Amino acid sequence: MAPDRRRRGEGPDGPEGPAEQLDHAILGSTPQFNALEVAAESGVTIEQTRRLWRALGFPEFSGEKAYTAADVEAVGTLMGFVDSGAVDFDMAVNLTRGVGQTMARLADWEVSTLVSRVEEMEAGEEATGSRIGSARRLIDEINPPFERLLVYAWRRHLAAAVGRIEAMGANDEDLHTIDVTVGFADLVSFTALSNTLDRDEIGDLVEVFESRCQDVVARYGGRIIKSLGDSVLFVTNTAEEAVGVAEGIINVIGRDAKMPDVRLGLASGPVIQRLGDIFGPPVNMAARLTQVARRNRLIVDQNTADLLPADEWENRRLPARPVRGFGLVEPVAVRRR
């Protein structure tokens, strides 16, 4: 689905200005339907069309020729597996919301990564005379293989997600609930540090932090649930893997003189999987433990300490301290024997 271009000077036969030409190169077509026409063409109600459109994360357009033939096809595809009985409409909206949020972030990530390449092209022998021209050229080269990569990556992650449900011992009565170890890594004094850096330096710092954390988490078979710039939330199947991740993050972040110090907290137990996120006491506990951990140190909750093999790990209870939402808690420091 695509926003209306006529307000920016699009002609009846197609895009006119450079920006419209770029949009056309990406979308492959121009807007020709309003919301009522999309509903009529796809055989759904106008309210269903609007719910799906909002779920994708786009603003609504009332009466404007804001939608393309691809938008009509997308609505029809969604309603096709609703009509087949595979899912109900609310489930379809939920899945659409997940696609919208994921693709929005991916698109921002892609553009911010490629913008420097566009500038390089315009500054070199490949210059077209405008950044829009170079962007169109880059899109033509990258989009076809990138689309194939998207489908491949989705299939691989889908297979991994289904496998995790079984491997993590999901409760037969509630497939949303799994037992994991949750980790939270937090950069120390990031707010104060960011006030002393320019925008490029802040961006570079965050990119290094997230990419290094991703590499360490992947090495131990875990996955990052979300990152918030100065912090990363991850999960692993076992407590030992989580400790390995924590030690790895301390080594690649905390031991690097060019990076801020880092604090890590781990907590274990059942969590709920919803909307691509996880929820539950272990998530909150892991986040709270980072607030009381020392720089470049790991602390865990008692559940995590109990899951570590006693012949390989030793633990030491730390003084009780108030943890928001949990009262007085005795964190545990662990180390290999």
Stockholm file with secondary structure:
# STOCKHOLM 1.0

chainA/1-337         MAPDRRRRGEGPDGPEGPAEQLDHAILGSTPQFNALEVAAESGVTIEQTRRLWRALGFPEFSGEKAYTAADVEAVGTLMGFVDSGAVDFDMAVNLTRGVGQTMARLADWEVSTLVSRVEEMEAGEEATGSRIGSARRLIDEINPPFERLLVYAWRRHLAAAVGRIEAMGANDEDLHTIDVTVGFADLVSFTALSNTLDRDEIGDLVEVFESRCQDVVARYGGRIIKSLGDSVLFVTNTAEEAVGVAEGIINVIGRDAKMPDVRLGLASGPVIQRLGDIFGPPVNMAARLTQVARRNRLIVDQNTADLLPADEWENRRLPARPVRGFGLVEPVAVRRR
#=GR chainA/1-337 SS CCCCCGGGTCBTTBCCSHHHHHHHHHHSSCCCBCHHHHHHHHTCCHHHHHHHHHHTTCCCCSSSCCBCHHHHHHHHHHHHHHHTTSSCHHHHHHHHHHHHHHHHHHHHHHHHHHHHHHHHHHHSTTCCSSHHHHHHHHHHHHHHHHHHHHHHHHHHHHHHHHHHHHHTTCBTTBTTEEEEEEEEEEETTHHHHHTTSCHHHHHHHHHHHHHHHHHHHHHTTCEEEEECSSEEEEEESSHHHHHHHHHHHIIIIITCTTSCCEEEEEEEEEEEEETTEEESHHHHHHHHHHHHSCTTCEEECHHHHHHSCTTTEEEEECCCEEETTTEEECCEEEEEC
#=GC SS_cons         CCCCCGGGTCBTTBCCSHHHHHHHHHHSSCCCBCHHHHHHHHTCCHHHHHHHHHHTTCCCCSSSCCBCHHHHHHHHHHHHHHHTTSSCHHHHHHHHHHHHHHHHHHHHHHHHHHHHHHHHHHHSTTCCSSHHHHHHHHHHHHHHHHHHHHHHHHHHHHHHHHHHHHHTTCBTTBTTEEEEEEEEEEETTHHHHHTTSCHHHHHHHHHHHHHHHHHHHHHTTCEEEEECSSEEEEEESSHHHHHHHHHHHIIIIITCTTSCCEEEEEEEEEEEEETTEEESHHHHHHHHHHHHSCTTCEEECHHHHHHSCTTTEEEEECCCEEETTTEEECCEEEEEC
//
